[in-house]
């Protein structure tokens, strides 16, 4: 198939840079250790294999367990919370809601249909970060129960069929 692809590129006056191409074999640990994958070459250049690859901001790993993607999202959420925490004394709750919707929520919802099959314990870490953001918006004490905060804001993180679907509507506090 790579030969046909190379011919198509040549026929259309395009070139494929084998040095920039990467290959990733996807499967379970058992299958990946038992298989002997072929060496792929394009125009005489060996294509490197990788264990994870970031494509359009989504980290895809060879077992599709999404741990690296969740880790990346958590890092972005921490940075967003840090910014929200430092501006919260100076702006109103409604402005914090706007900030939440602008800099926090997009990290959760971006490509979530692809990586919502992550293990529950990883998704719960994201849910805890969302609860922390809710407490920050309401300027509630640290020990405030998360369910109270979510009820007051009118937002809930559903962990059901679309397990990471934030239900934040215009009728909510944000």
matplotlib code that plots the C-alpha trace (Angstrom):
import matplotlib.pyplot as plt

x = [0.0, 2.9, 4.2, 0.8, 0.7, 4.2, 3.2, 0.1, 2.2, 4.7, 1.9, 0.4, 3.8, 3.8, 6.5, 6.3, 9.0, 9.8, 11.8, 8.7, 6.4, 5.8, 4.1, 2.3, 1.1, -2.1, -3.1, -2.9, 0.5, 0.3, -0.4, 2.2, 4.9, 4.0, 3.9, 6.9, 6.0, 7.5, 9.9, 8.2, 10.1, 9.1, 11.4, 14.2, 13.8, 12.8, 9.7, 10.2, 7.7, 6.3, 4.4, 2.3, 1.5, -0.1, -2.6, -4.6, -3.9, -5.1, -2.5, -3.0, -1.1, -0.6, -3.1, -5.8, -6.1, -5.9, -3.8, -1.5, -4.4, -6.0, -2.6, -2.2, -5.8, -5.1, -2.0, -4.1, -6.8, -4.3, -2.9, -6.4, -7.3, -4.1, -5.0, -8.6, -7.4, -5.2, -7.8, -10.8, -10.3, -10.6, -13.6, -17.2, -18.7, -20.3, -16.9, -15.4, -18.1, -17.2, -13.5, -14.4, -16.3, -13.5, -10.3, -11.3, -14.3, -12.8, -10.0, -12.6, -14.8, -12.2, -12.3, -14.0, -15.9, -12.6, -11.1, -14.2, -13.4, -10.6, -10.7, -13.1, -10.3, -8.8, -12.1, -12.7, -9.5, -10.9, -14.2, -12.4, -10.7, -14.1, -15.4, -12.4, -13.2, -16.8, -15.7, -13.4, -16.2, -18.5, -15.6, -16.7, -14.5, -12.3, -14.4, -17.7, -19.2, -18.8, -22.5, -23.5, -21.3, -22.5, -26.1, -25.6, -24.0, -26.4, -23.6, -23.0, -20.3, -22.1, -20.2, -22.7, -22.9, -20.9, -19.1, -17.4, -20.3, -20.4, -24.0, -23.5, -26.4, -27.4, -29.8, -27.0, -25.2, -22.5]
y = [0.0, 2.4, 1.7, 2.7, 5.7, 6.7, 6.3, 8.4, 11.1, 11.0, 11.1, 14.2, 16.0, 15.5, 14.0, 12.1, 12.8, 9.5, 11.3, 13.0, 9.9, 7.8, 4.4, 3.1, -0.5, -0.6, -3.6, -5.2, -5.7, -9.4, -9.1, -6.4, -8.4, -11.5, -9.9, -9.2, -6.0, -5.4, -2.6, 0.1, 2.3, 5.2, 6.2, 4.2, 5.9, 3.7, 4.9, 5.3, 3.5, 5.3, 4.3, 7.4, 10.2, 13.6, 14.3, 17.5, 17.9, 14.4, 12.0, 8.5, 5.6, 2.1, 0.5, 3.2, 3.4, 7.3, 7.7, 10.1, 12.1, 12.4, 13.4, 16.1, 17.4, 17.4, 19.6, 22.0, 22.1, 22.8, 25.7, 27.0, 26.6, 28.4, 31.4, 31.4, 31.2, 34.2, 36.4, 35.3, 37.9, 40.7, 39.6, 38.6, 35.2, 35.7, 36.8, 33.6, 31.6, 33.2, 32.5, 28.9, 28.5, 30.1, 28.5, 25.5, 23.7, 23.5, 21.3, 18.8, 18.9, 18.9, 15.5, 13.9, 11.6, 10.0, 9.6, 9.2, 5.5, 6.2, 4.3, 5.6, 6.4, 8.7, 10.4, 10.9, 12.9, 15.3, 15.3, 16.3, 19.2, 20.4, 20.3, 22.4, 24.9, 25.0, 25.8, 28.5, 30.1, 30.2, 31.2, 28.3, 26.9, 23.9, 21.5, 22.4, 19.2, 18.9, 18.0, 21.3, 23.3, 21.5, 21.9, 25.7, 26.1, 23.8, 21.8, 18.1, 15.9, 12.9, 9.6, 7.6, 6.6, 9.7, 9.5, 12.9, 15.1, 18.3, 19.4, 23.1, 25.0, 28.6, 28.1, 27.2, 29.7, 30.1]
z = [0.0, 0.7, -2.8, -4.3, -2.1, -3.2, -6.9, -6.4, -4.8, -7.7, -10.3, -8.6, -8.3, -4.6, -2.4, 0.9, 3.4, 5.0, 7.7, 9.0, 8.9, 12.0, 12.4, 15.5, 15.9, 18.0, 20.2, 23.6, 25.3, 24.7, 21.0, 20.6, 22.2, 20.2, 16.8, 14.6, 12.8, 9.3, 8.6, 6.6, 4.2, 2.0, -0.8, 0.8, 4.2, 7.2, 9.0, 12.7, 15.1, 18.2, 21.3, 21.4, 19.0, 19.4, 16.6, 16.6, 20.3, 21.2, 22.6, 21.1, 22.6, 21.2, 23.6, 23.3, 27.0, 26.9, 30.1, 28.3, 27.0, 30.4, 31.9, 29.2, 29.9, 33.7, 33.1, 31.1, 33.7, 36.4, 34.5, 34.0, 37.7, 38.6, 36.5, 37.7, 41.4, 40.9, 39.3, 41.5, 44.3, 41.7, 39.6, 40.1, 40.1, 36.7, 35.3, 36.8, 35.1, 31.8, 32.4, 33.3, 30.0, 28.1, 29.5, 31.5, 29.9, 26.3, 27.6, 28.9, 25.8, 23.1, 21.3, 24.3, 22.0, 21.1, 24.5, 26.7, 26.9, 29.3, 32.6, 35.3, 37.7, 35.1, 34.3, 38.1, 38.2, 35.6, 37.5, 40.7, 38.8, 37.7, 41.2, 42.3, 39.6, 40.8, 44.4, 43.0, 41.0, 44.0, 46.3, 48.5, 51.3, 50.4, 52.5, 50.8, 49.4, 45.7, 45.1, 46.8, 44.6, 41.5, 42.5, 43.1, 39.7, 37.9, 36.3, 36.5, 35.0, 33.6, 33.6, 31.6, 28.0, 26.9, 30.1, 29.9, 28.8, 30.9, 31.1, 31.5, 30.1, 29.8, 32.7, 35.0, 37.3, 34.6]

ax = plt.figure().add_subplot(projection="3d")
ax.plot(x, y, z, "-o")
ax.set_aspect("equal")
plt.show()
